[in-house]
Every structure is written in C-alpha cells, then in structure tokens.
Amino acid sequence: MREHSVLGQLAIGYSPMVDRQHDVVATRLTLFPTRADAVIDPAALLAALEAVWPRPATTPAGKPVRPLDPVAAGAKTPGSERPVALNVASEPLLQGLLAARPPGQFLIEVPAFMAGDPVHAAALAGLHGSGSVLLIKGRPVKPLAPEVVQCFSHSLVDAGEDRRSDAGAAATTSPRKVTTVQTGVHSPAAAEQAFQRGAVAVLGWPLDEPVAKGDPRRPVPTDVTVVLELIKGVDREEPVARLEAMLKREPTIAFRLMRYLNSPAFGLSVEINSFGHAVMLLGHQRLKRWLALLLASSSNHAGAKVAMHAAVRRGLFMEELARPHGDAEMSGEMFICGVFSLLDRLLRQPVVQLLEGVPVPERVRLALLGQGGPYQPYLQLVQAVEQEALFEIREATERLMLQPLEVNAALLTALKGARQLD
C-alpha cells in the first residue's frame, strides 16, 4: 500500500454499515484531504482503494456484473461482497471521483446541495445508469426532481432529524423508493429504534458503552472455556498432545482455528492440517495471536457480530502499525491488544474481570486498562480512525510521529486482510 503516494494526501476514517440483523453490509470510508489546497488525483485514489476492493466480476460477454445493493439485499445474499461507501470531505475531489465513474464496488455519498445542483444531474444519471449505488447525504433545501431522486438508493439521515427527508418525500412521485440509512446513532437502543422506524441500516455502531459487572451465576460457554484453557496452555508452552486434547473437547473451535490459519490473510505457503502442525510451524508465541482471535469469535449474543467485525480490524490495524518496527513480539502483542480491546463487549464482562482469567503481556494489560504504556497511543489512533474524527486522527498520528501515508497504508492493508478472514 505504501506505493500509493496519494494516501499521503488524506486522513481516512472508517465505520461499518449495519443492517437490522446486525450484519455488516458495507464499510464506509471518510476521506479528508490533509490540506485544503491539496490536488488529489481521483484515478490514483481509486487505484489504491481497488487494491482492497477489486472490481466486480464480468459476464462471459465481458460486461461488468451489475453490483448488488448490499443494504437492500442483506449481507448473506449468496455470492455478495461487502462494498465500500465513500464519504468525501472535499467537493473538488468528489466531483473528480464522479467524473472518473468509479466502478460498482464503490457506493458514492453525494451531499444534498450537490444533488440539488442541476450541473451535476447528468453525472448522477450516468453513474446510476451504469449500475452505481448512490446515497444522498443530508436534507435538500427544496424537493428534488423525480429524475434526480431515482438516481439514489438510500438517504443518509441523522438521528436528530425527522427520518423522512425531502428526498424521500420527492420519491413518492418516482417509481424508485429511497430508503433510510440512519446516522448519528450513539447506543444499541437507538439503533434498534431506528430499525423500528424503518431504517434499512445504521452507519457506525456504538462500541463504547460501559459493561456492567458480569453475573457470576451466568455459565461461561464451553467454547470460551476451552479457548481460555488453550491460551493459558500455549502461554505456559505445554506439550502439543495436551493442547490437542483440550481442543478435541470442542470440534467447532478446531474447525474455526484451521480456517483462520489457512486463510489468505495468514499468508502461509503450506496448508495446516492439525493443531500440532500449527504449533510446529508457528511456535507457541505466534499462535497466541490466532487464539486471541478465536476467543473474540466465541461470543454469540445479538450484538457480537459487529463487535467481532471491529475487533478483527483493530487487531490487524494495530499489527500493521507495528510492522515497520521489525519487532515480531511487538507486532503479535499489538494484534492481541487490538482484538482484546473489545473483549469486554464480546463476552459482556468488564475488562478488569476478564484479565483475571486471560494471560496477556504487561504492555497489553496497561493499554486495555487505560493505564498508559507503549501501546495505548496506538489504540487511541485506531479508535479515532473508527470514529472518523479528523482532529483526533491528526493528533494521534502526530503523537506517534507517524505520517498519513503510514497510517493509511496500515489501515487499508488491515481492511484487506480482514476481508480475507470474513
């Protein structure tokens, strides 16, 4: 990703788009030019993004497959891919992207003031005609013409506004229905209320609500217990035979672990066919990072899917941020730190309580408890990127003496790796 120099001209934030089944149906990237006078090449930017989200497949006749609207169809539609929505915080760059006709894997957010400007009508009609999914962002000053409304699939409406925007009202005179994607949702309860009001998805998902003290009477799921025992056993470097005996107690865990280890994101040149084989190839310390991922995926409550989606990306992002240091131990610990930073949400227990039963390195423990240490500034950077908060991203980047190119390259590499694990 570092070869894409255009990434050095941007600050990038990201968030998930989540449907009523709590499936992540798309990733949203917010693109902030680092300088107001920056001239950013739209083609170079699209090339960098296509390294993560490739172009849709073509038919035997060589025509591109019309992209599926994942928000309308749902994430579990067979063969569907999670695309990326582009929220461009620069009118010149957005105009350049519209003129470049982005391929169908990119959902394009268009501010209402641009949608209402006749000068853009032809470009919007052309994009819609070629199969692009367009989202109108904000409330138009006046109702849009039906031929403009029908270019849009969804309307981004803030939770503080009436859910029926003027675009939606104009759609009543058009055969195309504009559905609502709710923004500005700050709690799971607010997300559920948005779905009850008719929203097809919410943008972003609240992950910072405090977790109440766990109920000691609530039984710990068997798969969680087994993974915890495995982590402790690997930490003590126990014999492979003993570790394999633990794993046999829960065959689904063995299946998930093999799936992770053999995924393209792991990058091994040979297929791993047993836990013993994994220990032989990887060693105990390197295996711990994948057991951390396995523990995070052992939760099955309603909100776990979104938290797991975020935990994987946090772990891979922090690992990529550590990679230039050339320190394998640091990279592994940063991965675990990122994944475990949401373990309290996934297992519904306070982090202090969880750390009593999960062995983690001291540097990780300090970061998870918010007590400083070398990893906490990296975790704060990741959280700022998730919140799509420009000033916080800049501040955290400067605190770590990083360049925007380094941060964005790490982010896109992590998102690519996460897509390979999904």
MARSE-894332 format. One record per residue (C-alpha): residue number from 1; residue in one letter; x, y, z. Coordinates in nm, 2 decimals, padded with zeros to 4 digits, always signed. Layout:
<rs>
(r NUM 'A' (X Y Z));
...
</rs>
This chain:
<rs>
(r 1 'M' (+00.00 +00.00 +00.00));
(r 2 'R' (+00.29 +00.24 +00.06));
(r 3 'E' (+00.35 +00.26 -00.32));
(r 4 'H' (+00.02 +00.46 -00.34));
(r 5 'S' (+00.16 +00.80 -00.26));
(r 6 'V' (-00.19 +00.95 -00.29));
(r 7 'L' (-00.26 +00.81 +00.05));
(r 8 'G' (-00.02 +01.06 +00.20));
(r 9 'Q' (-00.26 +01.34 +00.10));
(r 10 'L' (-00.55 +01.21 +00.31));
(r 11 'A' (-00.67 +01.13 +00.66));
(r 12 'I' (-00.90 +00.83 +00.64));
(r 13 'G' (-01.17 +00.72 +00.89));
(r 14 'Y' (-01.39 +00.41 +00.86));
(r 15 'S' (-01.71 +00.27 +01.01));
(r 16 'P' (-01.94 -00.02 +00.94));
(r 17 'M' (-02.28 +00.00 +00.79));
(r 18 'V' (-02.50 -00.24 +00.98));
(r 19 'D' (-02.85 -00.38 +00.89));
(r 20 'R' (-03.13 -00.49 +01.12));
(r 21 'Q' (-02.99 -00.84 +01.15));
(r 22 'H' (-02.67 -00.68 +01.29));
(r 23 'D' (-02.48 -00.79 +00.97));
(r 24 'V' (-02.21 -00.55 +00.84));
(r 25 'V' (-02.33 -00.49 +00.49));
(r 26 'A' (-02.07 -00.23 +00.38));
(r 27 'T' (-01.76 -00.04 +00.50));
(r 28 'R' (-01.78 +00.34 +00.49));
(r 29 'L' (-01.46 +00.53 +00.43));
(r 30 'T' (-01.44 +00.90 +00.51));
(r 31 'L' (-01.17 +01.08 +00.31));
(r 32 'F' (-01.03 +01.41 +00.45));
(r 33 'P' (-00.77 +01.59 +00.24));
(r 34 'T' (-00.48 +01.68 +00.47));
(r 35 'R' (-00.46 +02.03 +00.31));
(r 36 'A' (-00.74 +02.25 +00.19));
(r 37 'D' (-00.55 +02.33 -00.13));
(r 38 'A' (-00.45 +01.97 -00.20));
(r 39 'V' (-00.50 +01.85 -00.56));
(r 40 'I' (-00.57 +01.48 -00.53));
(r 41 'D' (-00.58 +01.25 -00.84));
(r 42 'P' (-00.91 +01.06 -00.84));
(r 43 'A' (-00.77 +00.78 -01.06));
(r 44 'A' (-00.48 +00.73 -00.82));
(r 45 'L' (-00.71 +00.72 -00.52));
(r 46 'L' (-00.94 +00.47 -00.69));
(r 47 'A' (-00.64 +00.25 -00.78));
(r 48 'A' (-00.53 +00.24 -00.41));
(r 49 'L' (-00.88 +00.15 -00.30));
(r 50 'E' (-00.92 -00.11 -00.57));
(r 51 'A' (-00.63 -00.29 -00.42));
(r 52 'V' (-00.86 -00.37 -00.12));
(r 53 'W' (-01.20 -00.38 -00.30));
(r 54 'P' (-01.14 -00.52 -00.65));
(r 55 'R' (-01.37 -00.45 -00.95));
(r 56 'P' (-01.68 -00.67 -00.98));
(r 57 'A' (-01.66 -00.98 -01.19));
(r 58 'T' (-01.76 -00.97 -01.56));
(r 59 'T' (-02.00 -01.18 -01.75));
(r 60 'P' (-01.89 -01.42 -02.03));
(r 61 'A' (-01.96 -01.13 -02.27));
(r 62 'G' (-01.71 -00.91 -02.09));
(r 63 'K' (-01.97 -00.68 -01.94));
(r 64 'P' (-01.94 -00.60 -01.57));
(r 65 'V' (-02.19 -00.77 -01.34));
(r 66 'R' (-02.44 -00.51 -01.21));
(r 67 'P' (-02.34 -00.45 -00.85));
(r 68 'L' (-02.57 -00.58 -00.58));
(r 69 'D' (-02.70 -00.32 -00.34));
(r 70 'P' (-02.60 -00.49 -00.01));
(r 71 'V' (-02.80 -00.26 +00.21));
(r 72 'A' (-03.12 -00.36 +00.03));
(r 73 'A' (-03.03 -00.73 -00.02));
(r 74 'G' (-02.86 -00.81 +00.30));
(r 75 'A' (-02.51 -00.93 +00.37));
(r 76 'K' (-02.59 -01.30 +00.35));
(r 77 'T' (-02.70 -01.30 -00.01));
(r 78 'P' (-02.51 -01.58 -00.18));
(r 79 'G' (-02.20 -01.45 -00.36));
(r 80 'S' (-02.24 -01.10 -00.24));
(r 81 'E' (-01.94 -00.89 -00.14));
(r 82 'R' (-01.93 -00.61 +00.12));
(r 83 'P' (-01.86 -00.30 -00.08));
(r 84 'V' (-01.73 +00.04 +00.04));
(r 85 'A' (-01.92 +00.36 +00.07));
(r 86 'L' (-01.71 +00.67 +00.00));
(r 87 'N' (-01.78 +00.99 +00.21));
(r 88 'V' (-01.55 +01.25 +00.05));
(r 89 'A' (-01.50 +01.56 +00.27));
(r 90 'S' (-01.39 +01.77 -00.03));
(r 91 'E' (-01.62 +01.90 -00.31));
(r 92 'P' (-01.34 +01.91 -00.57));
(r 93 'L' (-01.23 +01.56 -00.50));
(r 94 'L' (-01.59 +01.43 -00.50));
(r 95 'Q' (-01.65 +01.60 -00.84));
(r 96 'G' (-01.34 +01.44 -00.97));
(r 97 'L' (-01.45 +01.10 -00.85));
(r 98 'L' (-01.79 +01.14 -01.01));
(r 99 'A' (-01.63 +01.23 -01.33));
(r 100 'A' (-01.40 +00.93 -01.31));
(r 101 'R' (-01.70 +00.69 -01.30));
(r 102 'P' (-01.60 +00.47 -01.00));
(r 103 'P' (-01.66 +00.10 -01.06));
(r 104 'G' (-01.96 -00.07 -00.89));
(r 105 'Q' (-01.80 -00.18 -00.57));
(r 106 'F' (-01.79 +00.18 -00.45));
(r 107 'L' (-02.11 +00.33 -00.31));
(r 108 'I' (-02.09 +00.70 -00.35));
(r 109 'E' (-02.23 +00.95 -00.10));
(r 110 'V' (-02.35 +01.28 -00.25));
(r 111 'P' (-02.43 +01.58 -00.04));
(r 112 'A' (-02.78 +01.71 -00.08));
(r 113 'F' (-02.66 +02.05 -00.20));
(r 114 'M' (-02.48 +01.88 -00.49));
(r 115 'A' (-02.77 +01.66 -00.57));
(r 116 'G' (-02.99 +01.97 -00.60));
(r 117 'D' (-02.75 +02.15 -00.83));
(r 118 'P' (-02.86 +02.09 -01.20));
(r 119 'V' (-02.49 +02.10 -01.31));
(r 120 'H' (-02.44 +01.75 -01.15));
(r 121 'A' (-02.76 +01.59 -01.29));
(r 122 'A' (-02.60 +01.44 -01.59));
(r 123 'A' (-02.31 +01.29 -01.39));
(r 124 'L' (-02.55 +01.14 -01.14));
(r 125 'A' (-02.77 +00.99 -01.41));
(r 126 'G' (-02.47 +00.84 -01.58));
(r 127 'L' (-02.35 +00.68 -01.26));
(r 128 'H' (-02.69 +00.54 -01.18));
(r 129 'G' (-02.73 +00.42 -01.54));
(r 130 'S' (-02.40 +00.23 -01.52));
(r 131 'G' (-02.52 +00.05 -01.20));
(r 132 'S' (-02.36 +00.26 -00.93));
(r 133 'V' (-02.53 +00.27 -00.59));
(r 134 'L' (-02.57 +00.64 -00.48));
(r 135 'L' (-02.66 +00.77 -00.14));
(r 136 'I' (-02.78 +01.12 -00.08));
(r 137 'K' (-02.64 +01.28 +00.24));
(r 138 'G' (-02.83 +01.55 +00.43));
(r 139 'R' (-03.16 +01.73 +00.37));
(r 140 'P' (-03.22 +01.91 +00.04));
(r 141 'V' (-03.31 +02.27 +00.06));
(r 142 'K' (-03.61 +02.20 -00.17));
(r 143 'P' (-03.76 +01.88 -00.31));
(r 144 'L' (-03.55 +01.71 -00.58));
(r 145 'A' (-03.68 +01.64 -00.92));
(r 146 'P' (-03.81 +01.28 -00.97));
(r 147 'E' (-03.54 +01.21 -01.23));
(r 148 'V' (-03.27 +01.31 -00.98));
(r 149 'V' (-03.44 +01.12 -00.69));
(r 150 'Q' (-03.44 +00.80 -00.89));
(r 151 'C' (-03.06 +00.81 -00.91));
(r 152 'F' (-03.04 +00.74 -00.53));
(r 153 'S' (-03.09 +00.41 -00.35));
(r 154 'H' (-03.06 +00.54 +00.01));
(r 155 'S' (-03.08 +00.86 +00.21));
(r 156 'L' (-02.84 +00.92 +00.50));
(r 157 'V' (-03.05 +01.08 +00.77));
(r 158 'D' (-02.91 +01.19 +01.11));
(r 159 'A' (-03.09 +01.05 +01.42));
(r 160 'G' (-03.16 +01.41 +01.53));
(r 161 'E' (-03.37 +01.48 +01.22));
(r 162 'D' (-03.70 +01.36 +01.10));
(r 163 'R' (-03.63 +01.02 +00.93));
(r 164 'R' (-03.83 +01.12 +00.62));
(r 165 'S' (-03.60 +01.36 +00.43));
(r 166 'D' (-03.73 +01.58 +00.15));
(r 167 'A' (-03.56 +01.33 -00.09));
(r 168 'G' (-03.78 +01.06 +00.05));
(r 169 'A' (-04.09 +01.27 +00.01));
(r 170 'A' (-03.99 +01.35 -00.35));
(r 171 'A' (-03.95 +00.98 -00.41));
(r 172 'T' (-04.33 +00.93 -00.37));
(r 173 'T' (-04.37 +01.07 -00.72));
(r 174 'S' (-04.09 +00.85 -00.86));
(r 175 'P' (-04.10 +00.47 -00.92));
(r 176 'R' (-03.78 +00.44 -00.72));
(r 177 'K' (-03.80 +00.43 -00.34));
(r 178 'V' (-03.53 +00.60 -00.14));
(r 179 'T' (-03.47 +00.41 +00.18));
(r 180 'T' (-03.32 +00.54 +00.50));
(r 181 'V' (-02.97 +00.47 +00.65));
(r 182 'Q' (-02.96 +00.63 +00.99));
(r 183 'T' (-02.65 +00.82 +01.11));
(r 184 'G' (-02.57 +00.97 +01.44));
(r 185 'V' (-02.67 +00.66 +01.64));
(r 186 'H' (-02.50 +00.65 +01.98));
(r 187 'S' (-02.64 +00.34 +02.16));
(r 188 'P' (-02.76 +00.00 +02.06));
(r 189 'A' (-03.11 +00.10 +02.19));
(r 190 'A' (-03.11 +00.40 +01.95));
(r 191 'A' (-03.00 +00.17 +01.66));
(r 192 'E' (-03.30 -00.06 +01.73));
(r 193 'Q' (-03.53 +00.24 +01.74));
(r 194 'A' (-03.40 +00.34 +01.40));
(r 195 'F' (-03.48 +00.00 +01.26));
(r 196 'Q' (-03.83 +00.01 +01.41));
(r 197 'R' (-03.88 +00.35 +01.24));
(r 198 'G' (-03.80 +00.18 +00.91));
(r 199 'A' (-03.42 +00.24 +00.86));
(r 200 'V' (-03.27 -00.04 +00.65));
(r 201 'A' (-02.93 +00.02 +00.81));
(r 202 'V' (-02.74 +00.23 +01.06));
(r 203 'L' (-02.40 +00.39 +00.99));
(r 204 'G' (-02.15 +00.31 +01.26));
(r 205 'W' (-02.21 +00.11 +01.57));
(r 206 'P' (-02.17 +00.22 +01.94));
(r 207 'L' (-01.89 +00.03 +02.10));
(r 208 'D' (-01.80 +00.25 +02.40));
(r 209 'E' (-02.09 +00.18 +02.63));
(r 210 'P' (-01.97 +00.07 +02.98));
(r 211 'V' (-02.01 -00.30 +03.05));
(r 212 'A' (-02.17 -00.39 +03.38));
(r 213 'K' (-02.01 -00.64 +03.62));
(r 214 'G' (-02.06 -00.99 +03.49));
(r 215 'D' (-02.30 -01.22 +03.67));
(r 216 'P' (-02.10 -01.50 +03.84));
(r 217 'R' (-02.41 -01.72 +03.81));
(r 218 'R' (-02.42 -01.70 +03.44));
(r 219 'P' (-02.24 -02.01 +03.30));
(r 220 'V' (-01.94 -01.95 +03.08));
(r 221 'P' (-02.00 -02.11 +02.73));
(r 222 'T' (-01.79 -02.42 +02.67));
(r 223 'D' (-01.61 -02.29 +02.37));
(r 224 'V' (-01.50 -01.98 +02.57));
(r 225 'T' (-01.37 -02.20 +02.85));
(r 226 'V' (-01.18 -02.42 +02.60));
(r 227 'V' (-01.02 -02.13 +02.42));
(r 228 'L' (-00.92 -01.97 +02.76));
(r 229 'E' (-00.75 -02.30 +02.86));
(r 230 'L' (-00.57 -02.32 +02.53));
(r 231 'I' (-00.44 -01.96 +02.57));
(r 232 'K' (-00.31 -02.04 +02.91));
(r 233 'G' (-00.16 -02.37 +02.79));
(r 234 'V' (+00.01 -02.20 +02.50));
(r 235 'D' (+00.13 -01.93 +02.74));
(r 236 'R' (+00.29 -02.20 +02.95));
(r 237 'E' (+00.42 -02.38 +02.64));
(r 238 'E' (+00.26 -02.70 +02.74));
(r 239 'P' (+00.32 -03.02 +02.53));
(r 240 'V' (+00.13 -03.03 +02.20));
(r 241 'A' (-00.05 -03.35 +02.30));
(r 242 'R' (-00.21 -03.18 +02.60));
(r 243 'L' (-00.31 -02.88 +02.39));
(r 244 'E' (-00.47 -03.10 +02.13));
(r 245 'A' (-00.66 -03.29 +02.40));
(r 246 'M' (-00.81 -02.96 +02.51));
(r 247 'L' (-00.90 -02.87 +02.15));
(r 248 'K' (-01.08 -03.20 +02.09));
(r 249 'R' (-01.34 -03.11 +02.36));
(r 250 'E' (-01.49 -02.86 +02.12));
(r 251 'P' (-01.46 -02.96 +01.75));
(r 252 'T' (-01.61 -02.64 +01.62));
(r 253 'I' (-01.32 -02.45 +01.77));
(r 254 'A' (-01.07 -02.67 +01.59));
(r 255 'F' (-01.26 -02.60 +01.26));
(r 256 'R' (-01.25 -02.22 +01.31));
(r 257 'L' (-00.89 -02.22 +01.41));
(r 258 'M' (-00.79 -02.42 +01.10));
(r 259 'R' (-01.00 -02.18 +00.89));
(r 260 'Y' (-00.82 -01.88 +01.03));
(r 261 'L' (-00.47 -02.04 +00.99));
(r 262 'N' (-00.53 -02.14 +00.63));
(r 263 'S' (-00.69 -01.81 +00.52));
(r 264 'P' (-00.51 -01.59 +00.27));
(r 265 'A' (-00.47 -01.33 +00.54));
(r 266 'F' (-00.23 -01.56 +00.72));
(r 267 'G' (+00.00 -01.60 +00.42));
(r 268 'L' (+00.14 -01.95 +00.48));
(r 269 'S' (+00.28 -02.14 +00.18));
(r 270 'V' (+00.16 -02.47 +00.31));
(r 271 'E' (-00.18 -02.59 +00.44));
(r 272 'I' (-00.20 -02.65 +00.81));
(r 273 'N' (-00.39 -02.97 +00.88));
(r 274 'S' (-00.37 -03.01 +01.26));
(r 275 'F' (-00.31 -02.82 +01.58));
(r 276 'G' (+00.02 -03.00 +01.63));
(r 277 'H' (+00.12 -02.89 +01.28));
(r 278 'A' (+00.03 -02.53 +01.36));
(r 279 'V' (+00.25 -02.54 +01.68));
(r 280 'M' (+00.54 -02.69 +01.48));
(r 281 'L' (+00.52 -02.43 +01.21));
(r 282 'L' (+00.44 -02.12 +01.41));
(r 283 'G' (+00.56 -02.18 +01.76));
(r 284 'H' (+00.37 -02.10 +02.08));
(r 285 'Q' (+00.41 -01.72 +02.08));
(r 286 'R' (+00.30 -01.67 +01.72));
(r 287 'L' (+00.00 -01.90 +01.77));
(r 288 'K' (-00.13 -01.69 +02.06));
(r 289 'R' (-00.25 -01.41 +01.82));
(r 290 'W' (-00.48 -01.65 +01.65));
(r 291 'L' (-00.61 -01.79 +01.97));
(r 292 'A' (-00.69 -01.43 +02.07));
(r 293 'L' (-00.90 -01.40 +01.75));
(r 294 'L' (-01.07 -01.73 +01.83));
(r 295 'L' (-01.16 -01.61 +02.18));
(r 296 'A' (-01.31 -01.30 +02.04));
(r 297 'S' (-01.52 -01.50 +01.80));
(r 298 'S' (-01.66 -01.73 +02.07));
(r 299 'S' (-01.94 -01.49 +02.16));
(r 300 'N' (-02.29 -01.54 +02.01));
(r 301 'H' (-02.51 -01.27 +02.16));
(r 302 'A' (-02.70 -01.04 +01.93));
(r 303 'G' (-02.45 -00.76 +01.92));
(r 304 'A' (-02.14 -00.97 +01.89));
(r 305 'K' (-02.12 -00.98 +01.51));
(r 306 'V' (-02.05 -00.61 +01.48));
(r 307 'A' (-01.80 -00.61 +01.78));
(r 308 'M' (-01.62 -00.91 +01.62));
(r 309 'H' (-01.61 -00.73 +01.29));
(r 310 'A' (-01.44 -00.44 +01.46));
(r 311 'A' (-01.21 -00.65 +01.68));
(r 312 'V' (-01.06 -00.83 +01.38));
(r 313 'R' (-00.99 -00.49 +01.21));
(r 314 'R' (-00.85 -00.34 +01.53));
(r 315 'G' (-00.61 -00.63 +01.57));
(r 316 'L' (-00.49 -00.63 +01.21));
(r 317 'F' (-00.46 -00.24 +01.20));
(r 318 'M' (-00.25 -00.23 +01.52));
(r 319 'E' (-00.03 -00.51 +01.39));
(r 320 'E' (+00.03 -00.32 +01.07));
(r 321 'L' (+00.11 -00.01 +01.26));
(r 322 'A' (+00.38 -00.21 +01.45));
(r 323 'R' (+00.52 -00.38 +01.14));
(r 324 'P' (+00.78 -00.10 +01.04));
(r 325 'H' (+00.95 -00.16 +01.38));
(r 326 'G' (+01.05 -00.50 +01.27));
(r 327 'D' (+00.98 -00.65 +01.61));
(r 328 'A' (+00.78 -00.97 +01.58));
(r 329 'E' (+00.69 -00.98 +01.95));
(r 330 'M' (+00.56 -00.62 +01.94));
(r 331 'S' (+00.35 -00.70 +01.63));
(r 332 'G' (+00.20 -01.00 +01.80));
(r 333 'E' (+00.12 -00.81 +02.12));
(r 334 'M' (-00.03 -00.52 +01.92));
(r 335 'F' (-00.26 -00.76 +01.74));
(r 336 'I' (-00.38 -00.91 +02.07));
(r 337 'C' (-00.42 -00.57 +02.21));
(r 338 'G' (-00.65 -00.46 +01.93));
(r 339 'V' (-00.86 -00.78 +01.94));
(r 340 'F' (-00.89 -00.78 +02.32));
(r 341 'S' (-00.98 -00.41 +02.33));
(r 342 'L' (-01.34 -00.52 +02.25));
(r 343 'L' (-01.33 -00.84 +02.45));
(r 344 'D' (-01.55 -00.69 +02.73));
(r 345 'R' (-01.82 -00.61 +02.47));
(r 346 'L' (-01.79 -00.95 +02.31));
(r 347 'L' (-01.80 -01.16 +02.64));
(r 348 'R' (-02.01 -00.90 +02.83));
(r 349 'Q' (-01.78 -00.87 +03.13));
(r 350 'P' (-01.57 -00.58 +03.25));
(r 351 'V' (-01.21 -00.58 +03.12));
(r 352 'V' (-01.07 -00.59 +03.48));
(r 353 'Q' (-01.27 -00.91 +03.54));
(r 354 'L' (-01.17 -01.06 +03.21));
(r 355 'L' (-00.80 -01.00 +03.26));
(r 356 'E' (-00.81 -01.21 +03.58));
(r 357 'G' (-00.86 -01.52 +03.36));
(r 358 'V' (-00.68 -01.43 +03.04));
(r 359 'P' (-00.29 -01.41 +03.04));
(r 360 'V' (-00.18 -01.10 +02.84));
(r 361 'P' (+00.16 -00.93 +02.83));
(r 362 'E' (+00.20 -00.63 +03.06));
(r 363 'R' (+00.22 -00.38 +02.78));
(r 364 'V' (-00.12 -00.51 +02.65));
(r 365 'R' (-00.27 -00.51 +03.00));
(r 366 'L' (-00.18 -00.14 +03.06));
(r 367 'A' (-00.34 -00.04 +02.73));
(r 368 'L' (-00.66 -00.23 +02.79));
(r 369 'L' (-00.70 -00.08 +03.13));
(r 370 'G' (-00.63 +00.27 +03.00));
(r 371 'Q' (-00.32 +00.30 +03.22));
(r 372 'G' (-00.07 +00.41 +02.96));
(r 373 'G' (+00.22 +00.20 +02.83));
(r 374 'P' (+00.36 +00.20 +02.47));
(r 375 'Y' (+00.05 +00.05 +02.30));
(r 376 'Q' (-00.22 +00.29 +02.44));
(r 377 'P' (-00.14 +00.57 +02.19));
(r 378 'Y' (-00.18 +00.32 +01.90));
(r 379 'L' (-00.51 +00.21 +02.04));
(r 380 'Q' (-00.62 +00.57 +02.06));
(r 381 'L' (-00.53 +00.62 +01.70));
(r 382 'V' (-00.73 +00.32 +01.59));
(r 383 'Q' (-01.03 +00.45 +01.79));
(r 384 'A' (-01.00 +00.79 +01.63));
(r 385 'V' (-01.00 +00.64 +01.28));
(r 386 'E' (-01.31 +00.43 +01.38));
(r 387 'Q' (-01.49 +00.75 +01.49));
(r 388 'E' (-01.39 +00.92 +01.16));
(r 389 'A' (-01.27 +01.22 +01.38));
(r 390 'L' (-01.03 +01.42 +01.17));
(r 391 'F' (-00.87 +01.63 +01.45));
(r 392 'E' (-00.83 +01.33 +01.68));
(r 393 'I' (-00.67 +01.13 +01.39));
(r 394 'R' (-00.43 +01.41 +01.33));
(r 395 'E' (-00.34 +01.45 +01.70));
(r 396 'A' (-00.29 +01.08 +01.75));
(r 397 'T' (-00.08 +01.05 +01.43));
(r 398 'E' (+00.14 +01.33 +01.53));
(r 399 'R' (+00.18 +01.20 +01.89));
(r 400 'L' (+00.32 +00.88 +01.74));
(r 401 'M' (+00.54 +01.07 +01.49));
(r 402 'L' (+00.38 +00.89 +01.20));
(r 403 'Q' (+00.30 +01.02 +00.85));
(r 404 'P' (-00.05 +01.00 +00.70));
(r 405 'L' (+00.08 +00.76 +00.43));
(r 406 'E' (+00.20 +00.52 +00.70));
(r 407 'V' (-00.13 +00.52 +00.89));
(r 408 'N' (-00.35 +00.49 +00.58));
(r 409 'A' (-00.14 +00.22 +00.42));
(r 410 'A' (-00.16 +00.02 +00.75));
(r 411 'L' (-00.54 +00.08 +00.76));
(r 412 'L' (-00.61 -00.04 +00.41));
(r 413 'T' (-00.37 -00.34 +00.44));
(r 414 'A' (-00.57 -00.43 +00.76));
(r 415 'L' (-00.90 -00.39 +00.59));
(r 416 'K' (-00.78 -00.61 +00.30));
(r 417 'G' (-00.67 -00.88 +00.54));
(r 418 'A' (-00.99 -00.86 +00.74));
(r 419 'R' (-01.19 -00.91 +00.42));
(r 420 'Q' (-00.99 -01.23 +00.36));
(r 421 'L' (-01.09 -01.36 +00.70));
(r 422 'D' (-01.47 -01.27 +00.68));
</rs>
